[in-house]
Amino acid sequence: MHQDYKYFVIPFNAVPVSPPYPVWYATWSKTRPHLQPGMGSPVVVGVVMGELPKDAILLGTSTKDPDPPPPPLSARSVSLSDYQHSVKAWLELGRGW
């Protein structure tokens, strides 16, 4: 039986030190980066099977099993809406639509 996975973006500062869900940071590393003074916060994408965490923004829902890492950010997906479109297309490909 397939589960529905919800991919989301979440502010870096809203991610717990040990999140109870998988997350990928801007380089798609699962290791939380140590930010240096002056560094911007990386984009964080996560996935859950239940409710979205507080401050999360839904990117799309999938039935991929198991949950693979999301597509990476690219120079063409610089805005949240562009990235949401990329993730939606990727999720639809996985469903055979």
C-alpha positions in Angstrom: 0.0 0.0 0.0 1.4 3.4 -1.0 1.4 6.3 1.4 0.9 9.9 0.5 4.1 11.9 1.1 3.8 15.7 1.5 6.9 17.6 0.3 7.3 21.1 1.8 9.7 23.9 2.2 10.3 25.2 5.7 12.4 28.1 7.1 15.8 26.9 8.3 15.2 28.4 11.7 11.9 26.4 12.0 13.7 23.1 11.6 14.3 21.3 14.9 17.9 20.2 15.6 16.7 16.6 15.3 13.6 16.8 13.0 11.1 13.9 13.3 10.9 13.9 9.5 13.4 13.7 6.6 14.9 17.1 5.5 17.3 18.1 2.8 19.3 21.3 2.9 20.1 23.4 -0.1 22.9 21.1 -1.2 20.5 18.1 -0.6 22.6 17.0 2.3 20.8 15.5 5.3 23.4 17.1 7.5 22.3 20.4 9.1 24.9 23.0 8.1 26.7 25.2 10.6 26.0 28.8 9.6 28.7 31.3 9.9 28.1 35.0 10.5 26.8 36.7 7.4 25.7 33.5 5.7 22.2 33.3 4.4 19.8 30.6 5.5 19.7 27.6 3.2 16.5 26.4 1.6 15.2 23.3 3.5 12.8 20.8 1.9 11.2 18.1 4.0 8.7 15.3 3.6 6.0 13.9 6.0 3.1 11.5 5.8 0.9 13.4 8.2 0.3 17.0 9.0 2.8 19.6 7.8 5.1 21.1 10.5 4.4 24.6 11.7 5.7 27.3 9.2 5.9 24.7 6.4 4.6 25.5 2.9 3.3 22.5 0.8 5.2 21.9 -2.4 3.2 18.9 -3.5 1.9 15.4 -2.6 3.3 12.1 -3.9 2.7 8.4 -3.7 6.3 7.6 -4.5 7.5 4.8 -2.3 9.8 5.2 -0.5 10.2 9.0 -0.4 13.1 10.0 -2.6 15.0 13.3 -2.2 13.3 16.2 -4.1 14.7 17.6 -7.3 17.5 20.1 -6.6 17.1 23.8 -6.9 18.4 25.3 -10.1 19.2 28.7 -11.5 15.8 28.5 -13.2 13.9 27.8 -10.0 14.9 30.9 -8.0 11.5 31.7 -6.8 9.2 29.6 -4.5 6.5 29.5 -7.2 9.1 28.3 -9.8 10.4 25.6 -7.5 6.8 24.5 -6.6 6.1 24.1 -10.3 9.3 22.0 -10.7 8.4 19.7 -7.8 4.8 19.4 -9.0 6.0 18.2 -12.4 8.5 15.8 -10.8 5.7 14.3 -8.6 3.4 13.9 -11.5 6.0 12.0 -13.5 6.3 9.6 -10.6 2.6 8.9 -10.8 2.7 8.2 -14.5 0.5 11.2 -15.4 
